[in-house]
Amino acid sequence: MKKISNERKNLSRLAGEFLVASRLTQRGYMVSLQWGATIGYDLLVFDKNGNNAFIEVKSTASYPRRWALQKKYANPQYDVISLERRWVCCVDLTAKPHPDVYVFPAGIVADALKYFYRKKGFSKSDSYKFALNAKPANEKMSDAKSVGEYISAQKYLENYSILGVSPLH
């Protein structure tokens, strides 16, 4: 497997964050890019009514519909921010002609990871594979659903309205 340089990873990360911020602002959402360790999330989306959404953006430029996620995504209850306010936007930069953006609730991502790793368990690695096209590891059943089918991933594709934040227009 070809190793991806840190520079390329950083460019993909930034491309994903800017893409999600751009798509949100195009739809009338107020967005703040979070640099450094300010709140631990990439984007903060908010409205005049005091609603907000904390978004982590994950990008892939090498493997279609597959992202590497830190272990914390398997156990989202250990965060100080309410689970209902946390989101993971998975950006597939390999999708043609335009990148795909999935807007997943943090709890759905945790469910998907638990489904995928249900037979062999979580590894001791610091990151887990979140692959929409993959079926659970060591699964004997040929009719097992892929992770994307299990969580109905298509309903989260470009679905910014589920953030619970009102756009300006």
Secondary structure, 3 states (H helix, E strand, C coil): CCCCCHHHHHHHHHHHHHHHHHHHHHCCCEEEECCCCCCCCCEEEECCCCCEEEEEEEEECCCCCEEEEEHHHHCHHHCCCCHHHEEEEEEECCCCCCCEEEEEEHHHHHHHHHHHCCCCCCCCCCEEEEECCCCCCCCCCCCCCCHHHHCCHHHHECCHHHHCCCCCC
